Amino acid sequence: MGAARTVLAGLAAWRGAATEPAARAARLALEAIDAYGAVAVAAAAPPRNASAAYAKAPAAPAPLAAMAAEAARWADEAIAARDPVRVRDRLGMKGCKHFAEYLDLQRLAAELGDGAARARALRAVERAAAAEAYHAFLGRREASARWREDSMSYLRALYLSGELGAPGPLLAAWRARAAAAMPAFWRHVAGRGVDQRLNFAKLFRGLGLAAEADLVAFERATRRATHVARRRPLAWFLLSADRPYDLTHEVFALTRDGRAPFPGAGDPAAALAADAPLSDHAYALRTAAALLKVCVRRDALDAACELLANLGQLGARAGGDALGELYRQAADYVVSRRNADGSFGETHDAARVRAAKGNPAYDVEVGGTLHTTFVCLWALAQRPGGGVDVSRPA
């Protein structure tokens, strides 16, 4: 297989460096880390603009904290996501969802030392929480499309606002609205997918909205239906571009977005051994590694970043073994997709996307680039080799 990508200078400090013999051995072992025959990243990653989809200029190498600060400024100044009511009413898009993504990105930058990100996020929180229209979906039927679009992100934004240090009275009033709607939330959750049910439970716990005994029983029953527990074959995840997210979101929920060990997790290297029993941890790790390589080959950046985050949450680190080499190569691929304006990813064809969605006001930067930018940075911050640890909300 081809040689590994050169580690970018701006990331060398947090990734660490393997000795040359260990790196060579790791590269030779890469193809054997799973049983699915997926190609290795170094041989597969296409050039940055192989599909002519990157209209923005590439960024120069930079440390992770600087990347996050630049992205946070881009999200605040260049796009409208900081105003969820405007995104909903004027753009016809998911205001709560994109607002939560905006807060995720500002929080990540703040955790990496950008004080301006925290200040701008708190200003946006105070404006949103004061707008009655932001909370309006709570007055609708929980089976409505609006509930499906807004409910989880509404809770996630509340949690993030607490993490960012929003004023106590604001948080108390917002939480009281959510608490009053808990019967409707529980009815709504019953009709959602498995990973969504687990992620709702995670937020209920983090916000103190449900009794621990109820959450434990709910999670125990729900976990039996996960793709991890059912051992979905790799081919199932390749049937559509959306299916890898079914795995990534389960791992997010099962690890509380990297804040807790994966249930029953053992040593990652042992889990990948050919004769290792196929535990939930081994299955998740093998499948995430294989899907990561496939997504890099396809230049599916957004999914690749979520899978890279999964590897960190499942215990992988940028070391000198085969899994560590995969981690390094995938991180280099992610960094190569950073744009000079601070965002990550391709330049979406706005006219085509608007036509496909039947929405002439749709903003592709809010609807696509924002999420990709956050997950790219979040994936790079998943403690590679003992570096920075920044988790999403519990």
Beta strands, then each sheet from edge to edge (+ up, - down):
end
